[in-house]
């Protein structure tokens, strides 16, 4: 069963820092959801609305961060690990021309907030993400995604009178080896193992393990982990990547450099941070 066929992406305005995301979600879903539906919400949109971001233009990188940007990214990822991990040729080229100034600041933030092993990744270090954000801003992961899921579910019950299941999802991948699921990013859904940062990513990519977007939290129902992964990946495919899957794609779309995207540019695009699944159309064996 292709879950994208039973998924509906819901468009909203671009969520700015300080926005009431529960209010925006309720307004977007008014008249569009039923009891027991499963509502998935993008972690990135939530982090942005919470202002959980850092302006990297104000970061002074240290020696290690500069080495990671100048040598590790350009040489190790550009000429070795990029091939080993089966990156697209375009992304390998981007690693080889990795911007030292901006990249050093980014690696410093990764060292601070994600740790050394995650800073060794070529992108999305520990869930830190620069795509769909302007200027030199990057978003950090939610500190408590479960709390956000519970808050959204409670808000939809109060505002719309609907009892739904809420899942927070991220496009960073979880890799599966049989029934063992692991990811490089922190705070995944219970049952998904988060460890070793860079090494988990390299192992999953090198072995070409099955990879799917990562569910982070679930409120309102119990769903087995494997099916939660399927829902997260279907939500990603249905929702799309907004301005682009990477900061380079976003910059190319607008015809500017990697720090030249503005809030206004992003506000002019379609944004679909919410995807709804009708529970009645889903395989019941996975839902409790």
Beta strands, then each sheet from edge to edge (+ up, - down):
strand 1: 7-12
strand 2: 38-42
strand 3: 53-55
strand 4: 137-139
strand 5: 165-177
strand 6: 180-183
strand 7: 193-194
strand 8: 210-219
strand 9: 271-277
sheet 1: 1+ 9- 2+ 5+ 6- 7-
sheet 2: 1+ 9- 2+ 5+ 8-
sheet 3: 3+ 4-
end
